[in-house]
Amino acid sequence: MPSRRRKKSHRGIAKRFKVNKHGVMTSNKAGYHHKLNKRSAKPKRQARQGLRVEGQLRKNFLELLSS
């Protein structure tokens, strides 16, 4: 009997996005570690809070993580 291929999660998405116990998907905002001395405090503070992934994009990412 031939063996089935093991399902593997998409490694790029697994490294960049996290899913908490309530199913909320989060990631870091882009460009936070570059040229921070030119930015005021408000955009730097907002970038630290991260980004919530919602809608169809979240659905597609969860499909890739579970495959």
C-alpha positions as a Markdown table, in Angstrom:
| # | Residue | x | y | z |
|---|---|---|---|---|
| 1 | Met | 0.0 | 0.0 | 0.0 |
| 2 | Pro | 1.5 | 3.4 | -1.0 |
| 3 | Ser | 2.1 | 5.9 | 1.8 |
| 4 | Arg | 0.3 | 9.2 | 1.7 |
| 5 | Arg | 2.2 | 12.4 | 1.5 |
| 6 | Arg | 2.3 | 14.2 | 4.8 |
| 7 | Lys | 0.5 | 17.6 | 4.9 |
| 8 | Lys | 2.9 | 20.4 | 5.5 |
| 9 | Ser | 2.1 | 24.0 | 6.5 |
| 10 | His | 3.3 | 26.8 | 4.4 |
| 11 | Arg | 6.5 | 27.8 | 6.1 |
| 12 | Gly | 6.6 | 31.4 | 4.9 |
| 13 | Ile | 3.2 | 32.1 | 6.4 |
| 14 | Ala | 4.0 | 30.2 | 9.5 |
| 15 | Lys | 7.0 | 32.4 | 10.1 |
| 16 | Arg | 5.2 | 35.7 | 9.6 |
| 17 | Phe | 1.8 | 35.2 | 11.0 |
| 18 | Lys | 0.5 | 33.9 | 14.4 |
| 19 | Val | -2.9 | 32.6 | 15.4 |
| 20 | Asn | -4.0 | 33.0 | 19.0 |
| 21 | Lys | -6.4 | 30.7 | 20.9 |
| 22 | His | -9.4 | 32.8 | 19.8 |
| 23 | Gly | -8.5 | 32.4 | 16.1 |
| 24 | Val | -7.3 | 36.0 | 15.6 |
| 25 | Met | -4.4 | 36.1 | 13.1 |
| 26 | Thr | -1.8 | 38.8 | 13.7 |
| 27 | Ser | 1.5 | 39.9 | 12.1 |
| 28 | Asn | 4.0 | 42.7 | 12.4 |
| 29 | Lys | 3.7 | 45.8 | 10.3 |
| 30 | Ala | 6.2 | 46.2 | 7.5 |
| 31 | Gly | 9.2 | 48.6 | 7.7 |
| 32 | Tyr | 9.5 | 49.0 | 11.4 |
| 33 | His | 13.2 | 48.3 | 11.7 |
| 34 | His | 14.4 | 50.8 | 9.1 |
| 35 | Lys | 15.1 | 54.6 | 9.4 |
| 36 | Leu | 13.4 | 54.9 | 12.8 |
| 37 | Asn | 15.2 | 58.2 | 13.7 |
| 38 | Lys | 13.3 | 60.1 | 11.0 |
| 39 | Arg | 9.9 | 59.0 | 12.3 |
| 40 | Ser | 7.9 | 60.6 | 15.0 |
| 41 | Ala | 6.8 | 58.6 | 18.1 |
| 42 | Lys | 3.2 | 58.0 | 17.0 |
| 43 | Pro | 3.9 | 55.9 | 13.8 |
| 44 | Lys | 6.6 | 53.9 | 15.7 |
| 45 | Arg | 4.2 | 53.2 | 18.6 |
| 46 | Gln | 1.4 | 52.2 | 16.2 |
| 47 | Ala | 3.8 | 49.8 | 14.3 |
| 48 | Arg | 4.7 | 48.0 | 17.5 |
| 49 | Gln | 1.0 | 47.1 | 18.0 |
| 50 | Gly | 1.0 | 44.9 | 15.0 |
| 51 | Leu | -1.7 | 44.2 | 12.4 |
| 52 | Arg | -4.8 | 42.0 | 12.4 |
| 53 | Val | -5.4 | 39.9 | 9.3 |
| 54 | Glu | -9.1 | 39.6 | 8.5 |
| 55 | Gly | -11.5 | 38.6 | 5.7 |
| 56 | Gln | -10.7 | 36.5 | 2.7 |
| 57 | Leu | -6.9 | 36.9 | 3.2 |
| 58 | Arg | -7.2 | 35.3 | 6.7 |
| 59 | Lys | -9.3 | 32.5 | 5.3 |
| 60 | Asn | -6.7 | 31.8 | 2.6 |
| 61 | Phe | -3.8 | 31.9 | 5.1 |
| 62 | Leu | -5.5 | 29.5 | 7.5 |
| 63 | Glu | -6.0 | 27.1 | 4.6 |
| 64 | Leu | -2.3 | 27.2 | 3.8 |
| 65 | Leu | -1.3 | 26.7 | 7.4 |
| 66 | Ser | -3.5 | 23.7 | 7.9 |
| 67 | Ser | -2.5 | 21.9 | 4.6 |
